[in-house]
């Protein structure tokens, strides 16, 4: 499906499958579908549907990986740094274009 919108960047929170399974099983929310079989099916669906999208945007240089095996708390600052880096790059690029035009 194509929606006609091209993202400037794609954040990919990369986490080993074993870690994902462990986190879901530990979250203790009492959900019926928090079992190993269902988790494995969800991960297979993710690989089948989402990884081709990640590969597509990686080829375009738009994917920024956030290694998310670490605890959750540092993930927001790490993600924010990526946005700041991109925004600063864009500002510098616009500044150079502005100087070139002048």
MMTF fields as JSON, N, C-alpha, C and O atoms, coordinates in Angstrom:
{
  "mmtfVersion": "1.0.0",
  "mmtfProducer": "UNKNOWN",
  "numBonds": 407,
  "numAtoms": 408,
  "numGroups": 102,
  "numChains": 1,
  "numModels": 1,
  "chainsPerModel": [1],
  "groupsPerChain": [102],
  "chainIdList": ["A"],
  "bondAtomList": [4, 2, 8, 6, 12, 10, 16, 14, 20, 18, 24, 22, 28, 26, 32, 30, 36, 34, 40, 38, 44, 42, 48, 46, 52, 50, 56, 54, 60, 58, 64, 62, 68, 66, 72, 70, 76, 74, 80, 78, 84, 82, 88, 86, 92, 90, 96, 94, 100, 98, 104, 102, 108, 106, 112, 110, 116, 114, 120, 118, 124, 122, 128, 126, 132, 130, 136, 134, 140, 138, 144, 142, 148, 146, 152, 150, 156, 154, 160, 158, 164, 162, 168, 166, 172, 170, 176, 174, 180, 178, 184, 182, 188, 186, 192, 190, 196, 194, 200, 198, 204, 202, 208, 206, 212, 210, 216, 214, 220, 218, 224, 222, 228, 226, 232, 230, 236, 234, 240, 238, 244, 242, 248, 246, 252, 250, 256, 254, 260, 258, 264, 262, 268, 266, 272, 270, 276, 274, 280, 278, 284, 282, 288, 286, 292, 290, 296, 294, 300, 298, 304, 302, 308, 306, 312, 310, 316, 314, 320, 318, 324, 322, 328, 326, 332, 330, 336, 334, 340, 338, 344, 342, 348, 346, 352, 350, 356, 354, 360, 358, 364, 362, 368, 366, 372, 370, 376, 374, 380, 378, 384, 382, 388, 386, 392, 390, 396, 394, 400, 398, 404, 402],
  "bondOrderList": [1, 1, 1, 1, 1, 1, 1, 1, 1, 1, 1, 1, 1, 1, 1, 1, 1, 1, 1, 1, 1, 1, 1, 1, 1, 1, 1, 1, 1, 1, 1, 1, 1, 1, 1, 1, 1, 1, 1, 1, 1, 1, 1, 1, 1, 1, 1, 1, 1, 1, 1, 1, 1, 1, 1, 1, 1, 1, 1, 1, 1, 1, 1, 1, 1, 1, 1, 1, 1, 1, 1, 1, 1, 1, 1, 1, 1, 1, 1, 1, 1, 1, 1, 1, 1, 1, 1, 1, 1, 1, 1, 1, 1, 1, 1, 1, 1, 1, 1, 1, 1],
  "groupList": [{"groupName": "UNK", "atomNameList": ["N", "CA", "C", "O"], "elementList": ["N", "C", "C", "O"], "formalChargeList": [0, 0, 0, 0], "bondAtomList": [1, 0, 2, 1, 3, 2], "bondOrderList": [1, 1, 2], "singleLetterCode": "X", "chemCompType": "L-PEPTIDE LINKING"}],
  "groupTypeList": [0, 0, 0, 0, 0, 0, 0, 0, 0, 0, 0, 0, 0, 0, 0, 0, 0, 0, 0, 0, 0, 0, 0, 0, 0, 0, 0, 0, 0, 0, 0, 0, 0, 0, 0, 0, 0, 0, 0, 0, 0, 0, 0, 0, 0, 0, 0, 0, 0, 0, 0, 0, 0, 0, 0, 0, 0, 0, 0, 0, 0, 0, 0, 0, 0, 0, 0, 0, 0, 0, 0, 0, 0, 0, 0, 0, 0, 0, 0, 0, 0, 0, 0, 0, 0, 0, 0, 0, 0, 0, 0, 0, 0, 0, 0, 0, 0, 0, 0, 0, 0, 0],
  "groupIdList": [1, 2, 3, 4, 5, 6, 7, 8, 9, 10, 11, 12, 13, 14, 15, 16, 17, 18, 19, 20, 21, 22, 23, 24, 25, 26, 27, 28, 29, 30, 31, 32, 33, 34, 35, 36, 37, 38, 39, 40, 41, 42, 43, 44, 45, 46, 47, 48, 49, 50, 51, 52, 53, 54, 55, 56, 57, 58, 59, 60, 61, 62, 63, 64, 65, 66, 67, 68, 69, 70, 71, 72, 73, 74, 75, 76, 77, 78, 79, 80, 81, 82, 83, 84, 85, 86, 87, 88, 89, 90, 91, 92, 93, 94, 95, 96, 97, 98, 99, 100, 101, 102],
  "secStructList": [7, 7, 7, 1, 7, 7, 7, 1, 7, 3, 3, 3, 3, 3, 7, 7, 2, 2, 2, 2, 2, 2, 2, 2, 2, 2, 1, 7, 7, 7, 7, 6, 6, 7, 1, 2, 2, 2, 2, 2, 2, 2, 2, 2, 2, 2, 2, 2, 2, 6, 2, 2, 2, 2, 2, 2, 2, 2, 2, 6, 6, 7, 3, 3, 3, 3, 3, 7, 1, 1, 7, 6, 2, 2, 2, 2, 2, 2, 2, 2, 2, 2, 2, 2, 2, 2, 2, 2, 2, 2, 2, 2, 2, 2, 2, 2, 2, 2, 2, 2, 2, 7],
  "xCoordList": [0.837, 0.0, 0.876, 1.816, 0.587, 1.344, 0.422, -0.698, 0.91, 0.066, 0.523, -0.145, 1.638, 2.096, 2.867, 3.117, 3.248, 4.021, 5.354, 5.406, 6.424, 7.777, 8.32, 8.431, 8.658, 9.173, 10.592, 11.366, 10.906, 12.258, 13.199, 14.376, 12.669, 13.472, 12.568, 11.36, 13.194, 12.489, 13.296, 14.473, 12.664, 13.324, 13.018, 11.862, 14.063, 13.903, 14.465, 15.676, 13.577, 13.991, 14.359, 13.494, 15.645, 16.167, 16.426, 17.186, 15.792, 15.928, 15.986, 15.211, 16.901, 16.975, 15.657, 14.986, 15.32, 14.063, 13.952, 12.881, 15.04, 15.004, 14.624, 13.878, 15.134, 14.836, 13.362, 12.723, 12.827, 11.415, 10.534, 9.604, 10.837, 10.055, 10.125, 9.105, 11.317, 11.492, 10.694, 10.03, 10.758, 10.025, 8.521, 7.832, 8.009, 6.563, 6.123, 5.101, 6.889, 6.515, 6.61, 5.889, 7.502, 7.678, 6.698, 6.568, 6.013, 5.211, 4.005, 3.409, 3.651, 2.668, 1.365, 0.874, 0.807, -0.448, -1.644, -2.784, -1.389, -2.481, -3.197, -4.328, -2.548, -3.178, -3.084, -2.047, -4.158, -4.202, -3.198, -2.612, -3.005, -2.117, -0.641, 0.19, -0.304, 1.103, 1.68, 2.06, 1.732, 2.332, 3.33, 3.291, 4.202, 5.315, 4.851, 5.452, 3.794, 3.324, 2.805, 3.135, 2.004, 1.449, 2.548, 2.539, 3.479, 4.592, 5.4, 5.753, 5.689, 6.445, 5.69, 6.3, 4.36, 3.553, 3.612, 3.723, 3.536, 3.624, 4.971, 5.047, 6.028, 7.373, 7.522, 8.155, 6.946, 6.989, 6.231, 6.69, 5.089, 4.328, 5.129, 5.149, 5.792, 6.619, 7.718, 7.932, 8.406, 9.491, 8.956, 9.568, 7.825, 7.26, 6.767, 6.971, 6.12, 5.482, 6.336, 6.301, 7.086, 7.791, 9.244, 9.728, 9.944, 11.358, 11.579, 12.557, 10.714, 10.898, 10.794, 11.475, 9.951, 9.834, 11.126, 11.631, 11.649, 12.916, 14.026, 14.826, 14.079, 15.097, 14.954, 15.953, 13.728, 13.468, 14.027, 14.721, 13.725, 14.184, 15.652, 16.293, 16.186, 17.627, 18.381, 19.377, 17.905, 18.534, 18.499, 19.35, 17.524, 17.407, 18.157, 18.153, 18.802, 19.558, 18.692, 19.122, 17.478, 16.554, 16.32, 15.595, 16.925, 16.686, 17.759, 18.956, 17.292, 18.17, 17.821, 16.699, 18.808, 18.573, 18.829, 19.823, 17.908, 18.08, 18.185, 17.231, 19.363, 19.556, 18.743, 19.041, 17.724, 16.798, 16.873, 15.898, 18.04, 18.23, 18.41, 18.182, 18.819, 19.022, 17.683, 16.63, 17.724, 16.501, 15.724, 16.293, 14.437, 13.554, 13.899, 13.829, 14.259, 14.424, 15.385, 15.074, 16.538, 17.413, 16.938, 17.518, 15.907, 15.496, 14.947, 15.225, 14.179, 13.64, 14.752, 14.761, 15.704, 16.785, 17.581, 17.99, 17.804, 18.543, 17.754, 18.332, 16.445, 15.596, 15.56, 15.619, 15.464, 15.421, 16.7, 16.649, 17.839, 19.116, 19.109, 19.641, 18.518, 18.433, 17.622, 18.023, 16.472, 15.659, 16.416, 16.353, 17.123, 17.895, 18.988, 19.199, 19.676, 20.747, 20.202, 20.806, 19.08, 18.475, 18.045, 18.29, 17.408, 16.922, 18.097, 18.031, 19.17, 20.344, 20.961, 21.384, 21.014, 21.543, 20.698, 21.23, 19.385, 18.492, 18.677, 18.697, 18.812, 19.021, 20.322, 20.367, 21.389, 22.675, 22.57, 23.104, 21.881, 21.698, 20.943, 21.339, 19.866, 19.1, 19.951, 19.861, 20.773, 21.637, 22.623, 22.832, 23.232, 24.164, 23.458, 24.003, 22.256, 21.506, 21.195, 21.311, 20.802, 20.51, 21.746, 21.656, 22.908, 24.147, 24.497, 24.975, 24.264, 24.588, 23.694, 24.151, 22.439, 21.503, 21.871, 21.761, 22.304, 22.64, 23.869, 24.347],
  "yCoordList": [-1.185, 0.0, 1.24, 1.336, 2.162, 3.402, 4.551, 4.652, 5.425, 6.529, 7.87, 8.882, 7.898, 9.128, 10.059, 11.21, 9.583, 10.398, 9.711, 8.527, 10.459, 9.92, 10.451, 11.665, 9.57, 10.057, 10.617, 10.199, 11.571, 12.114, 11.128, 11.033, 10.401, 9.409, 8.321, 8.498, 7.185, 6.051, 5.6, 5.262, 5.595, 5.082, 3.591, 3.172, 2.811, 1.368, 0.958, 0.991, 0.569, 0.115, -1.358, -2.235, -1.605, -2.943, -3.657, -3.177, -4.795, -5.553, -7.031, -7.498, -7.775, -9.213, -9.913, -9.556, -10.899, -11.626, -12.227, -12.201, -12.753, -13.358, -12.319, -12.614, -11.119, -10.027, -9.638, -9.389, -9.588, -9.241, -10.28, -9.935, -11.544, -12.624, -12.509, -12.598, -12.313, -12.205, -11.032, -11.175, -9.877, -8.702, -8.924, -8.559, -9.517, -9.74, -10.727, -10.521, -11.794, -12.789, -12.225, -12.671, -11.241, -10.655, -9.525, -9.123, -9.01, -7.813, -8.074, -7.141, -9.337, -9.728, -8.949, -8.468, -8.82, -8.094, -9.033, -8.589, -10.301, -11.255, -11.449, -11.933, -11.075, -11.234, -12.689, -13.333, -13.185, -14.572, -14.802, -15.879, -13.78, -13.946, -13.702, -13.694, -13.508, -13.388, -14.767, -15.072, -15.582, -16.907, -17.082, -16.351, -18.031, -18.191, -18.417, -17.878, -19.204, -19.479, -18.217, -17.951, -17.458, -16.223, -15.192, -14.498, -15.096, -14.154, -14.5, -13.617, -15.779, -16.219, -15.873, -15.449, -16.053, -15.711, -14.208, -13.787, -13.399, -11.947, -11.549, -10.695, -12.171, -11.849, -12.255, -11.541, -13.395, -13.812, -12.824, -12.488, -12.364, -11.356, -10.077, -9.467, -9.671, -8.467, -8.619, -7.727, -9.752, -9.985, -9.95, -9.352, -10.587, -10.692, -9.342, -9.019, -8.552, -7.32, -6.065, -5.163, -6.002, -4.757, -4.705, -3.644, -5.831, -5.798, -5.39, -4.698, -5.787, -5.271, -3.739, -3.108, -3.157, -1.698, -1.091, -0.103, -1.69, -1.222, -1.338, -0.415, -2.455, -2.641, -1.584, -1.051, -1.287, -0.286, 1.075, 1.724, 1.5, 2.815, 2.823, 3.874, 1.673, 1.582, 1.862, 2.586, 1.287, 1.505, 2.976, 3.434, 3.71, 5.132, 6.001, 7.228, 5.354, 6.093, 6.822, 7.826, 6.338, 7.04, 6.34, 6.857, 5.171, 4.419, 4.748, 4.736, 5.039, 5.256, 4.188, 4.128, 3.34, 2.25, 2.72, 3.385, 2.358, 2.56, 1.169, 0.392, 0.857, -0.461, -0.475, 0.26, -1.31, -1.251, -2.473, -2.84, -3.09, -4.178, -3.594, -4.272, -2.339, -1.685, -1.405, -1.594, -0.96, -0.635, 0.45, 1.221, 0.501, 1.423, 2.896, 3.695, 3.256, 4.668, 5.449, 6.592, 4.903, 5.69, 5.771, 6.524, 5.026, 5.011, 6.354, 6.769, 7.036, 8.327, 9.329, 9.953, 9.511, 10.463, 10.079, 10.951, 8.777, 8.344, 8.676, 9.123, 8.463, 8.771, 10.271, 10.726, 11.028, 12.485, 13.023, 13.95, 12.445, 12.855, 12.659, 13.494, 11.578, 11.338, 12.449, 12.978, 12.809, 13.877, 15.205, 15.952, 15.493, 16.74, 16.733, 17.735, 15.62, 15.505, 15.763, 16.508, 15.158, 15.337, 16.779, 17.375, 17.341, 18.715, 19.672, 20.589, 19.472, 20.342, 20.196, 21.183, 18.97, 18.751, 19.499, 20.142, 19.412, 20.113, 21.617, 22.307, 22.133, 23.569, 24.019, 25.053, 23.231, 23.568, 23.496, 24.357, 22.469, 22.347, 23.55, 24.115, 23.943, 25.103, 26.365, 27.22, 26.479, 27.645, 27.724, 28.795, 26.585, 26.567, 26.888, 27.598, 26.369, 26.683, 28.175, 28.813, 28.723, 30.164, 30.982, 31.953, 30.59, 31.326, 31.205, 32.164, 30.043, 29.83, 30.713, 31.268, 30.83, 31.634, 33.113, 33.835, 33.556, 34.971, 35.263, 36.398],
  "zCoordList": [0.0, 0.0, 0.0, 0.789, -0.851, -0.923, -0.553, -1.054, 0.339, 0.789, 0.234, 0.447, -0.467, -1.082, -0.175, -0.535, 0.99, 1.916, 2.152, 2.487, 1.973, 2.17, 3.495, 3.667, 4.433, 5.718, 5.584, 4.724, 6.456, 6.508, 7.188, 6.84, 8.152, 8.855, 9.4, 9.552, 9.689, 10.268, 11.477, 11.352, 12.647, 13.847, 13.945, 13.877, 14.104, 14.235, 15.579, 15.793, 16.489, 17.809, 17.685, 17.67, 17.597, 17.333, 18.656, 19.498, 18.822, 20.062, 19.708, 18.873, 20.336, 20.056, 20.418, 21.386, 19.624, 19.808, 21.221, 21.829, 21.722, 23.064, 24.112, 25.046, 23.956, 24.889, 24.805, 25.827, 23.598, 23.42, 24.111, 24.84, 23.874, 24.492, 26.011, 26.694, 26.53, 27.986, 28.557, 29.583, 27.898, 28.386, 28.375, 29.327, 27.306, 27.227, 28.3, 28.954, 28.481, 29.49, 30.906, 31.798, 31.12, 32.453, 32.759, 33.915, 31.75, 32.002, 32.892, 33.43, 33.046, 34.058, 33.984, 35.005, 32.81, 32.676, 32.647, 32.513, 32.769, 32.811, 31.482, 31.447, 30.403, 29.088, 28.647, 28.805, 28.104, 27.637, 26.513, 26.401, 25.683, 24.528, 24.851, 23.943, 26.108, 26.5, 26.805, 27.935, 25.764, 25.9, 24.761, 23.771, 24.906, 23.977, 22.537, 21.608, 22.338, 20.975, 20.286, 19.13, 20.995, 20.427, 20.181, 19.164, 21.101, 20.94, 19.692, 18.91, 19.511, 18.325, 17.04, 16.059, 17.042, 15.863, 15.587, 14.436, 16.653, 16.485, 15.9, 15.016, 16.396, 15.892, 14.428, 13.65, 14.048, 12.645, 11.761, 10.669, 12.222, 11.473, 11.323, 10.254, 12.407, 12.352, 11.301, 10.48, 11.335, 10.367, 8.937, 8.052, 8.721, 7.375, 6.856, 5.686, 7.717, 7.27, 7.456, 6.618, 8.522, 8.856, 8.403, 8.01, 8.451, 8.066, 6.608, 6.326, 5.668, 4.303, 4.226, 3.417, 5.057, 5.103, 5.647, 5.115, 6.704, 7.28, 6.232, 6.075, 5.522, 4.473, 3.375, 2.891, 2.988, 1.947, 2.351, 1.569, 3.566, 4.01, 4.413, 4.393, 4.776, 5.029, 3.737, 3.736, 2.641, 1.335, 0.933, 0.17, 1.441, 1.141, 2.155, 2.051, 3.143, 4.155, 5.16, 5.73, 5.391, 6.28, 7.616, 8.466, 7.808, 9.041, 10.072, 9.785, 11.273, 12.419, 13.435, 13.939, 13.73, 14.667, 16.084, 16.379, 16.944, 18.381, 18.966, 18.928, 19.513, 20.124, 21.414, 22.355, 21.448, 22.572, 23.477, 24.132, 23.5, 24.463, 25.862, 26.864, 25.915, 27.212, 27.874, 27.264, 29.102, 29.833, 29.1, 28.327, 29.345, 28.632, 28.864, 27.93, 30.063, 30.423, 29.53, 29.195, 29.122, 28.242, 26.794, 26.011, 26.411, 25.009, 24.54, 23.414, 25.371, 24.939, 24.679, 23.619, 25.615, 25.312, 24.067, 23.3, 23.86, 22.673, 21.415, 20.425, 21.439, 20.293, 20.053, 18.911, 21.122, 21.012, 20.372, 19.564, 20.732, 20.155, 18.642, 17.911, 18.169, 16.724, 16.065, 15.028, 16.665, 16.091, 16.081, 15.105, 17.161, 17.233, 16.173, 15.489, 16.035, 15.039, 13.634, 12.863, 13.305, 11.98, 11.795, 10.746, 12.805, 12.693, 12.523, 11.704, 13.283, 13.147, 11.766, 11.163, 11.267, 9.922, 8.899, 7.994, 9.048, 8.126, 8.224, 7.204, 9.439, 9.604, 8.955, 8.288, 9.154, 8.546, 7.032, 6.332, 6.515, 5.073, 4.522, 3.502, 5.181, 4.728, 4.783, 3.901, 5.813, 5.962, 4.8, 4.23, 4.449, 3.321, 2.005, 1.16, 1.835, 0.617, 0.582, -0.464, 1.717, 1.805, 1.453, 0.702, 1.995, 1.688, 0.219, -0.387, -0.357, -1.771, -2.656, -3.655, -2.281, -3.071, -2.997, -3.988, -1.827, -1.651, -2.467, -2.479]
}
